Amino acid sequence: MSTAPSVSHTEILTVGELAEWLKCSKRSVYELTRKRGQLCHDIPLPVLRLPCGMRFRRSDIEAWLQRHADAGRGR
């Protein structure tokens, strides 16, 4: 009997996995990682640019979401 692996804060996500988690399109993720997308936002999306493609640390994305939530509350 196998069990699903637990979600780790050090988990690495692909563009597709991040888009699914954020409930947005992959295109939106790509736009947020482009240089102009990074410059347009006060809180840029943290991305790892690797030879195998872009990857995202779950812990970095959770912190990014929290910063957006805090900014929305006027902190």
C-alpha positions in Angstrom: 0.0 0.0 0.0 1.5 3.3 -1.0 0.6 6.7 0.3 0.9 10.1 -1.4 4.1 12.0 -0.5 3.5 14.8 2.0 3.7 18.4 0.6 6.9 19.9 1.7 7.8 23.6 2.0 10.9 22.9 0.0 8.9 21.3 -2.8 9.9 22.5 -6.3 7.0 23.3 -8.7 6.9 23.5 -12.5 5.1 26.3 -14.4 2.1 24.0 -14.9 2.0 22.9 -11.2 2.2 26.5 -10.1 -0.5 27.6 -12.4 -2.7 24.8 -11.2 -2.0 25.7 -7.5 -2.7 29.4 -8.1 -5.7 28.6 -10.3 -4.4 30.7 -13.2 -3.2 30.0 -16.7 0.4 29.0 -17.5 0.5 32.1 -19.6 -0.1 34.3 -16.5 2.8 32.6 -14.7 5.0 33.2 -17.7 4.0 36.8 -17.9 4.8 37.3 -14.2 8.3 35.8 -14.8 9.2 37.9 -17.8 11.4 40.9 -17.2 8.6 43.4 -17.9 6.3 41.5 -15.6 8.9 41.6 -12.9 9.4 45.3 -13.3 5.6 46.1 -13.3 5.0 44.6 -9.9 6.1 45.9 -6.5 6.4 42.3 -5.4 7.9 40.2 -8.2 7.2 36.5 -8.5 10.3 34.5 -7.2 11.5 32.2 -9.9 14.4 29.8 -10.3 15.8 29.8 -13.9 17.4 26.4 -14.4 18.7 24.7 -17.5 15.7 22.4 -17.4 13.3 25.3 -17.3 11.7 27.6 -14.7 11.0 26.2 -11.3 9.4 27.7 -8.2 10.0 26.8 -4.5 6.7 26.3 -2.7 8.0 28.2 0.3 9.0 31.2 -1.8 5.6 31.3 -3.5 3.8 31.1 -0.1 5.9 34.0 1.2 5.1 35.9 -2.1 1.4 35.3 -1.5 1.6 36.5 2.1 3.4 39.7 1.0 0.6 40.3 -1.4 -2.0 39.7 1.3 -0.2 42.0 3.6 0.1 44.7 1.0 -3.7 44.4 0.3 -4.3 45.1 4.0 -2.2 48.3 3.8 0.8 47.0 5.8 
